Amino acid sequence: MMGQPKSFPLSKAQLEALVGQYPTPFYLYDEAGIRHNARAISRAFSIFPSFQEHYAVKALPNPAILTILAEEGFGADCSSLPELRLAEMVGIRGEAVMFTSNETPAAEYRAALDQGAIINLDDFTHIAFLEASARIPDLISCRYNPGPLKGGNAIIGKPEEAKYGFTREQLLTAFPLLRDKGARRFALHTMVASNELNPDYHIETARILFELAAEIQAKTGIRMEFVNLGGGAGIPYKPEQAPLDYAYLAGGIKKAYDAIIVPAGLAPLGIHTEWARVVTGPYGWLVARAVHRKRIYREYIGLDACMADLMRPGLYGAYHHITIPGKETAPAIATYDVVGSLCENNDKFAVQRQLPIIDVGETTGDLVVIHDAGAHGRAMGFNYNGKLRCGELLLRPDGSVTMIRRKETIADYFATLLPLGKTVNRKGEP
Ligand SMILES: *Cc1c(COP(=O)(O)O)cnc(C)c1O
């Protein structure tokens, strides 16, 4: 598959009308795009006896989006108590929830068990910790860290330097121990990549899990009910990159399944994923306005959004494509650093980017669309510098737009503060 020009679901006139109603900056998500994509994923993986995607809630923790994904048959992957509550409030229940946490507090294990979520243990010591905090459930998953067996990728790093998971030797002891402690159903998880666009990398990960499931069965007699390939499917942030070919990916995993799982007598084995970026990433945009222009040693375009709204560029130097509605075909003859208003020099959405000439102004400046912000976007934001995070809008399939999160207010910023001298209890209540 070839790369494609970056798309945005509204015309310039439609966007201007929207901005009249909801001032910039805001996130816009495309429900039809998300649903279409979710169906394409489910269709490609329908070649397996069972498939379950658990959307990683951390990437876009908004109940409106989770409701859409739940309607498409997706579950949730949670890593904290608030994320468990988000899944619960949209009706994602029981084994549709995977609780993949690490350094987990006892109270969160108890909450996950109460909800019937699948606990995915991150470490050998958590077997005793879980037993002491709550109980060993019927169904239990363990996270595998293949260490030097698998080369990492840039964002997540090398597995042997990653804090997550059990070693292979630990798993060979852990599963029999869990069985002795009452577990009856077992699963194996790993996550070794982030934003990986090469399907063969993911196929190789599946192969490693299949081989380990076969080894565990051969050595301990314990049979896995499913394997969870984790998250990490990439998206084409750059227009010249090609998206993952789901059919190729599922087909490659199926070949490994037929070569390893079937002869080992382990079929049917469920295939689970915890993807987030590839599910919603391309269907979210941060929309801002170009307010200021500054010319010193470089030329800067200052937006009304900042890295508190989207920190991937500042945090990882990540590329997010930028388009200017109405200037899609204008020649990219300017070179800008496109920046936010934070007192941090890494608050740059783009560095030395070739763009059409951008007009600036508080109310008349060009609108600026920052692409592929539908996962790990607003969710990673913060309030440093007293920045109030922007809200979120959802474009419905009928063309209407609904606000699904309001902008933060100064009252939100002050909500946790307690004046000196005020008497409060340990919870901060008067
Ligand atoms: C972040 C995360 C995911 C989702 O990752 P994507 O790269 O967005 O697919 C899934 N599982 C776990 C355990 C994670 O930490």
Ligand as a Chemical Component Dictionary entry (heavy atoms), coordinates in Angstrom:
data_LIG
# 
_chem_comp.id                   LIG 
_chem_comp.type                 NON-POLYMER 
_chem_comp.pdbx_formal_charge   0 
_chem_comp.three_letter_code    LIG 
# 
loop_
_chem_comp_atom.comp_id 
_chem_comp_atom.atom_id 
_chem_comp_atom.alt_atom_id 
_chem_comp_atom.type_symbol 
_chem_comp_atom.charge 
_chem_comp_atom.model_Cartn_x 
_chem_comp_atom.model_Cartn_y 
_chem_comp_atom.model_Cartn_z 
_chem_comp_atom.pdbx_ordinal 
LIG C1 C1 C 0 -0.035 1.973  25.688 1  
LIG C2 C2 C 0 -0.411 0.558  25.727 2  
LIG C3 C3 C 0 -1.192 -0.012 24.719 3  
LIG C4 C4 C 0 -1.625 0.741  23.486 4  
LIG O1 O1 O 0 -0.551 1.042  22.691 5  
LIG P1 P1 P 0 -0.721 1.549  21.164 6  
LIG O2 O2 O 0 0.696  1.743  20.751 7  
LIG O3 O3 O 0 -1.478 2.813  21.211 8  
LIG O4 O4 O 0 -1.407 0.497  20.400 9  
LIG C5 C5 C 0 -1.575 -1.319 24.861 10 
LIG N1 N1 N 0 -1.185 -2.059 25.926 11 
LIG C6 C6 C 0 -0.433 -1.557 26.912 12 
LIG C7 C7 C 0 -0.044 -2.425 28.049 13 
LIG C8 C8 C 0 -0.004 -0.241 26.840 14 
LIG O5 O5 O 0 0.782  0.245  27.803 15 
# 
loop_
_chem_comp_bond.comp_id 
_chem_comp_bond.atom_id_1 
_chem_comp_bond.atom_id_2 
_chem_comp_bond.value_order 
_chem_comp_bond.pdbx_ordinal 
LIG C1 C2 SING 1  
LIG C2 C3 SING 2  
LIG C2 C8 DOUB 3  
LIG C3 C4 SING 4  
LIG C3 C5 DOUB 5  
LIG C4 O1 SING 6  
LIG O1 P1 SING 7  
LIG P1 O2 DOUB 8  
LIG P1 O3 SING 9  
LIG P1 O4 SING 10 
LIG C5 N1 SING 11 
LIG N1 C6 DOUB 12 
LIG C6 C7 SING 13 
LIG C6 C8 SING 14 
LIG C8 O5 SING 15 
# 
